[in-house]
Amino acid sequence: MSIKYLLIFCMYFVGSLAYKPVVVLHGILSGAESMTVLVRHIETLHPGTVVYNCDKFSGWYSLENAWRQVQQIKDYIDQIGKLHPEGIIVLGYSQGGLLARAAIQSLPNHNVKTFISLSSPQAGQYGTSFLHLIFPDLAAKTAFELFYTRVGQHTSVGGYWNDPHKQDLYMKYSEFLPLINNEKLSSNSTSFKMGMVRLNKLVLIGGPNDDVITPWQSSHFSYFNESLNVIPFYKREIYMNDSIGLKTLLEANKLIIIVKPFVHHLSWHLNKRVINEVIMPYLD
């Protein structure tokens, strides 16, 4: 083999070993600084990885309307994707995982290869422990009185508050979750599904000791029925009707569901042992 072709082969081989760039999105009432441990750990274990730590909508700004946030996150992911035509990985934590998913769905021609949802309320949220982190005086049973109004929909939480006892109001007033889950059909329903099935890998991470996401199975698209029994995602319409492509992804072995016990919500992105077990294997 000539030196010329040897150099070409080496360049190709080295390039093939390079890790894909990673976009990281923080959770509610926090900012990019809260994800520093995760970012540094990725950079240490995968040297040379380009990590983008999104600093949009930090602190109280994370309570702004969900669609307003998604619009900017969508543009952010799109711009980074264009810089890396080989493809990127997106990891969203807590609320950031839900907003990231909506952003990916809003980009039917994206080049996100893997999306990692880290303890995110993908099927919605209904729990006092979560509420009290943000609205100390609200109770889950009466929160619908705020969230299912025009004013309540100006908050990000209102957009994915899914009261199992008030499904008629949820469908009537909620302007975010029912749309991205294609429970409410819209002119974007087809592209929302296209954005999901375009993924090479969808990784859904959650666990029974989360104590914030309620039910914790929402991180896997499972959710309460009216009796507060958790219905597995594969028995819900969103899967059976393949509303956003979950069934398509599962049948193609592109949907990975991870249940990790003994991890509190605030530790998923800070505990290096947990990061090693549930995140690092999917950053290839």
N, C-alpha and C positions, 0 to 999 in steps of 0.2 A: 504494500500500500504506500502511495506517495505521501510526502509530508503534507501536501495540500489537502488531500482527502482525509488524512489523519487528523488534521486541525479541524476540518469541518465536522468529522465524527465526534471529536472531543467537545466541540462547542455544542453540538446537538445533545450529547449525553449529559453534559453539565446543566444545560437548559432544562432537560427533562426532569432533573432532580430538584429544580427550584420549587420552593413552596409558593402557592398562590397568595396574592395579597389578601389581607383580612380587613374587613370593615367592622368596627365594634360600635354598638350603640348602647348607651347607658339607660338606666331605669328612671322611674318617676322620682321627683324631688332630689335629684342628684345631677352630676355632670360628668364630663370626660375624666376628671381627676379620680372619680370613684372606680374607674375601670383600669387604673394604672397597674395594679398588681397583675391582672390578667394580661395586659399588653406586654409588660416587661417579661412575664413568664413565657409567653409565646416567642418573643424575640430571643430569649435565652435558649429555649429548647429547639427552636427552629431558626438558627442564625440566618440572617439575610432576608427574613420575611418582612415585607413592607406592611405595617399595620397602621390603619387610619382610625384614630379614636375620635369619633364624632362629638363635637362640642356644642351642637345645636340644642336649643331649648333646655338649658340647664336650670336647676333649682325650681323656683315657682313657675318659670316659663314652661315647664314640662306639663303644667295643667292647662295649657292653651288647647283650643279646639283640635281634635285628633286630625281632621283633614288638613288643617293649616300646617300641622307638623309634618304630616305625610308628604305634602307637596314639596317641602324643602328637603326632607330626607330622600325623597325620590330623585330630585335633581342632584343631590350629593352622591348617591349611589351611581346614578347614570354617568356623572362626570368621571368618577373613579373608574367605572367600568370601561369607559372609552380610553383611559390611559393604559389599561391592561387588557388588550384583546384576547389574551390567553384565558381570561376568566378570573373571577374573584370569589371570595367567600364572605358571607355576611353573617355576623353573630349579633343577635339582639337579646338583651337581658330585661326581664320583667316587662314593663310597658313598652320598652324599646324593641322587644321582640315582636310585639303585636304591630307596632307602627312600621317596623322594618318589613314585616310580611305584607302589609297593605301597600307599602312602597314598591316592593317587588311585583306584586300583582298589578300595580299601575304601570309597569314597564314590561309589556308583553314581549319585547325584543331584547330584554336584558341579557347580560352574560354572567349572571350569578350562577355559579356551578353548585355551590352548597350553601344552604341556609340553615343556621343553627339557632333554634328558639330555646333560650335558656330560662326556664321557669317563667313563661309568659302566659297571660290569660287568653289563650287563643279561642276559647269558646265563651269567654266572658268572665265576669267576676260578680260574686254575691257573698259578701262576708264582712262582718263587723270588724274583725282584726285588721283587715286591709283598710277599711274606711277610717278607722281611728288613727291611722298613720297620717291621714291627710285632712279629714273632717272629724275632729274629736267628738263633736256633739251629735253626729248623725248615727242612726241605727239602721241596720240592713233592712228591717221590715218597712221602714218609712222613707228610705232614701229615694225611692221611686218618685216621691212627691217633688223632689228637687231635680233629679236627673231626667225624668221624662217630661221635661218642659223645654221651651225654646232657650231659656236661660241656662238650664242644666246641660244642654247639648253644646254649650260654649266651652265646657270643661272636657278634658280628655277622658276622664273617668266616666262621665255621663255617656260618652260614646260607646263604651263597652260594658256598662252596667247591665247585667242580664238577670233581671228578677224573675225567677221561675214561677212566681205567683201572679205576675202582671205581664204575661206575654202579649196580651193585646196592646197594652201601652208601649211595651218594648218595640213591637213591630210598627206602631203608629208614630212614635216620637224619635226613636233612636236613628241617628243619621249616619252611623259608622259601622258597627259590627254586623248588623243584618245585611248591609250592602256588601262588605268584603267577604262575608260567608255565603253570599248569594241566597240568603233567605228572602230578601227583597230583590226581585229582578230589576235590572236597570240597563241602560244602554252600554254599561261597562261590564256586564256580567260575563260575557264571552272572553273579554281580554283579561278579566280577573282570574279566570280559570287558566287561560293560556300562560299567564305569568307564573302560575304554580307548576304546571306540568312541564314547563321548560327547565325546571331544576333537575340537576343530576342526582341531588341528594337533599332530602329534607330530614333534619334531625330534631326531634322533639324531646326535650329534657325536663323532667320534673320528679317530685318525690313526695311521699306521704307525710314527711316531717317539715314541709315547707312553712306551714303556719301563717302564710300571708295570702298566696293565691288560693282562692276558695271557689269551688272545690279544687284541690290540688291537681285533679285529673284534667282540669281545663287546659293545662299545659300540653295535653295530648288530644285535645278536641273532644274529650268526654265532658258530660255536664249533668247538672241536676234536672230531674223532672219536677212536676208540681209537688210531689210528695217528698222532695229533697233526697231521693235516691239517685245515685250517680249512674247515668246510662253510658255504657262504653261507646266510644266514638264509632265503632263498627256497627252499632245498632241505631245510630242517629241518622237522620235524613241527610245531613251534610256528607256522610260517607256513602250511604246506600244509593243516593241519587248522584253521587260523584259530582256534587255541586261545585267544588273548587279543585277537583282533581286528586283528592286524597286516595280514592280507590285506585285510580290510574297509577299513582306513584307507588302504592303498596304492591300492586300486582306486578310492577316492573322492578320490585326490590329496591326502590329508591326512597322509601319511607322507613326511617329508623326511629323507634320509640324507646327511650331510656327511662327506666324507673330507678332512681337512686335514693334509698332511705337514709335517714339520719343526717340530712342536710337542711339547715334553716335557710329561708329565703335570702337572707342577707349574707350568706356564705358561699353561694354558688360561684361567684366571680372572685372570691378572696382566698378560698381554701385551695392551696396548690395541689393537694392530694386529689381533691375532687376535680380540679381542672385537668389533671393528668388522666383521670379515669374517663371523664365524660365529654371533654372538649378536644384535647390534643389528638386523639385518634382520627378525628374528622377534618383536621386542618392539612389535608394533603392536596 
